[in-house]
Amino acid sequence: MADDTKATATAETIPSVPADSPVPRPDGWMYKGVKIGKKEIWYASPAAQLLLVSFVCFLCPGMFNALTGIGAGGQVDPKAQTNASTALYSTFAVVAFFSGSIANKLGVRMTLAFGGLGYSIYAASFLSYNHNKNDGFVIFAGAFLGVCAGLLWTAQGTIMVSYPPEAEKGRYISWFWMIFNLGGVVGALVLLGQNAHQTAGPVTDGTYIGLIVLMLLGAVLALGLCNAGNVVRKDGSKVILMKNPSWRTEIVGLVETILQNPWVVLLFPMFFSSNIFYTYQLNNMNGAHFTTRTRALNNTLYWTSQIIGASIFGYALDFSKARRTVRAKASLLSLVALTFIIWGGGWAWQKDQAPREVVMADEGTSYVRIDWTDGSKYLGPMFLLMFYAFYDAAWQTCIYWYIGALSNSGRKAANFTGFYKGIQSAGAAVFWRLDGLEISYNSIFGATWGLLAASLIFAAPVIWLNIKDTVSVEEDLKFSDETIEDVVAPGTVAKTSKEEEV
């Protein structure tokens, strides 16, 4: 007598489709494939959607990074940028914590498009500040950008960690991080080109205008995305979502994410620490100790090094000859080693630098900022900044990969990403505020290094014990109202059922 047909199937019972057997896709222009080399891509494929969201972030947060990376938002006095950043990350922290529910209800397309708007307004506020020193506009722009960025980054994270198949999540994260940071490189080159002869004073008006135009273009480009429900992977499977989301189901889902996965709170210190280093690296190091044109060059090298870090870690995390549990543990040990090697080298440099009171003294002080013509005096901190950027990319890539390894559900990934970006922004807000209170550079450095190291201790049990080699479809379906038939390739369930009737 045959066993009754099972209603669900695990990832192991779903047969993979041979590479030479094309999987039928739905009708419509979104699913018309185009050959690029040996690969086929279609508009509603994970690869095409990742490419689109990468270019949105290339133009919006990528250009924002270029502006932030030069230190002080391109100004001489960092006060306006520090206050704006405090406002930005304060609102970011609040909005991002709930933005997973917003993205699940509105869809990633509209969430991302609205999120892109705040970046151009932020750049415009510094253009205004060049002429009228209007602190209020800069702070408002920072607070508004916090709302927008919370939405943009949650939608982006959902796409990046829930669209690709399990075996390719590391490289998808790597591809995104490389393209996104290429925006920082291009923006930094714009700043470098327009300020190459400037050793003092703020960056030029043309710099801000160029960034405003590019950021607006990014917000418009976001409208070209499709929503997660339309995405079909190469094996014919779909992203796990709620078929009928409402504000009530998504708020309840936010609570359920914590109740069903209470161990996720052990990742919160790592989330909190994941942006705090920008205050020291970009303002207290690059913005404080270098001439204007050298800050612009450092900015370019910083975001270029991010690309290198993301490419190495992204592909290493997908190394197919090692089980995923082994890769997770190896990544944690790598982060521990980098934390002590790079930041230990950073302290060797920082302890010999002039204190904040000397650096920020009025014109006429004897303190001379480092210029790229200073030979060996410049080369040491130049490479140090590059290693800091490599470390940043490694840290962020690993966090996104951990989130993707814990669940393949688009709904759960949106909430995990919202927690990540919200708590990350709370940490950034605290450290930008410490900078605004003019805490010493050494104290900010020490607090940053200490929190990074401590957060890895808290995260270790989750990475060591909760990341599995695979997450079954039935496990992910527990967090949605979809069925196995809604998300697997057409015909897969029927085939599995026949195989079970022995």
Helices and strands as residue ranges (DSSP letters): G 29-31, E 34-36, E 39-41, H 46-59, H 61-69, G 72-74, H 79-106, H 108-132, H 135-162, G 166-168, H 169-194, H 205-221, G 222-224, G 228-230, H 247-260, G 262-267, H 268-273, H 277-278, I 279-287, H 288-289, H 292-317, H 324-350, H 356-359, H 376-406, H 410-436, H 441-461, I 462-466, H 473-477, H 484-487, H 492-500
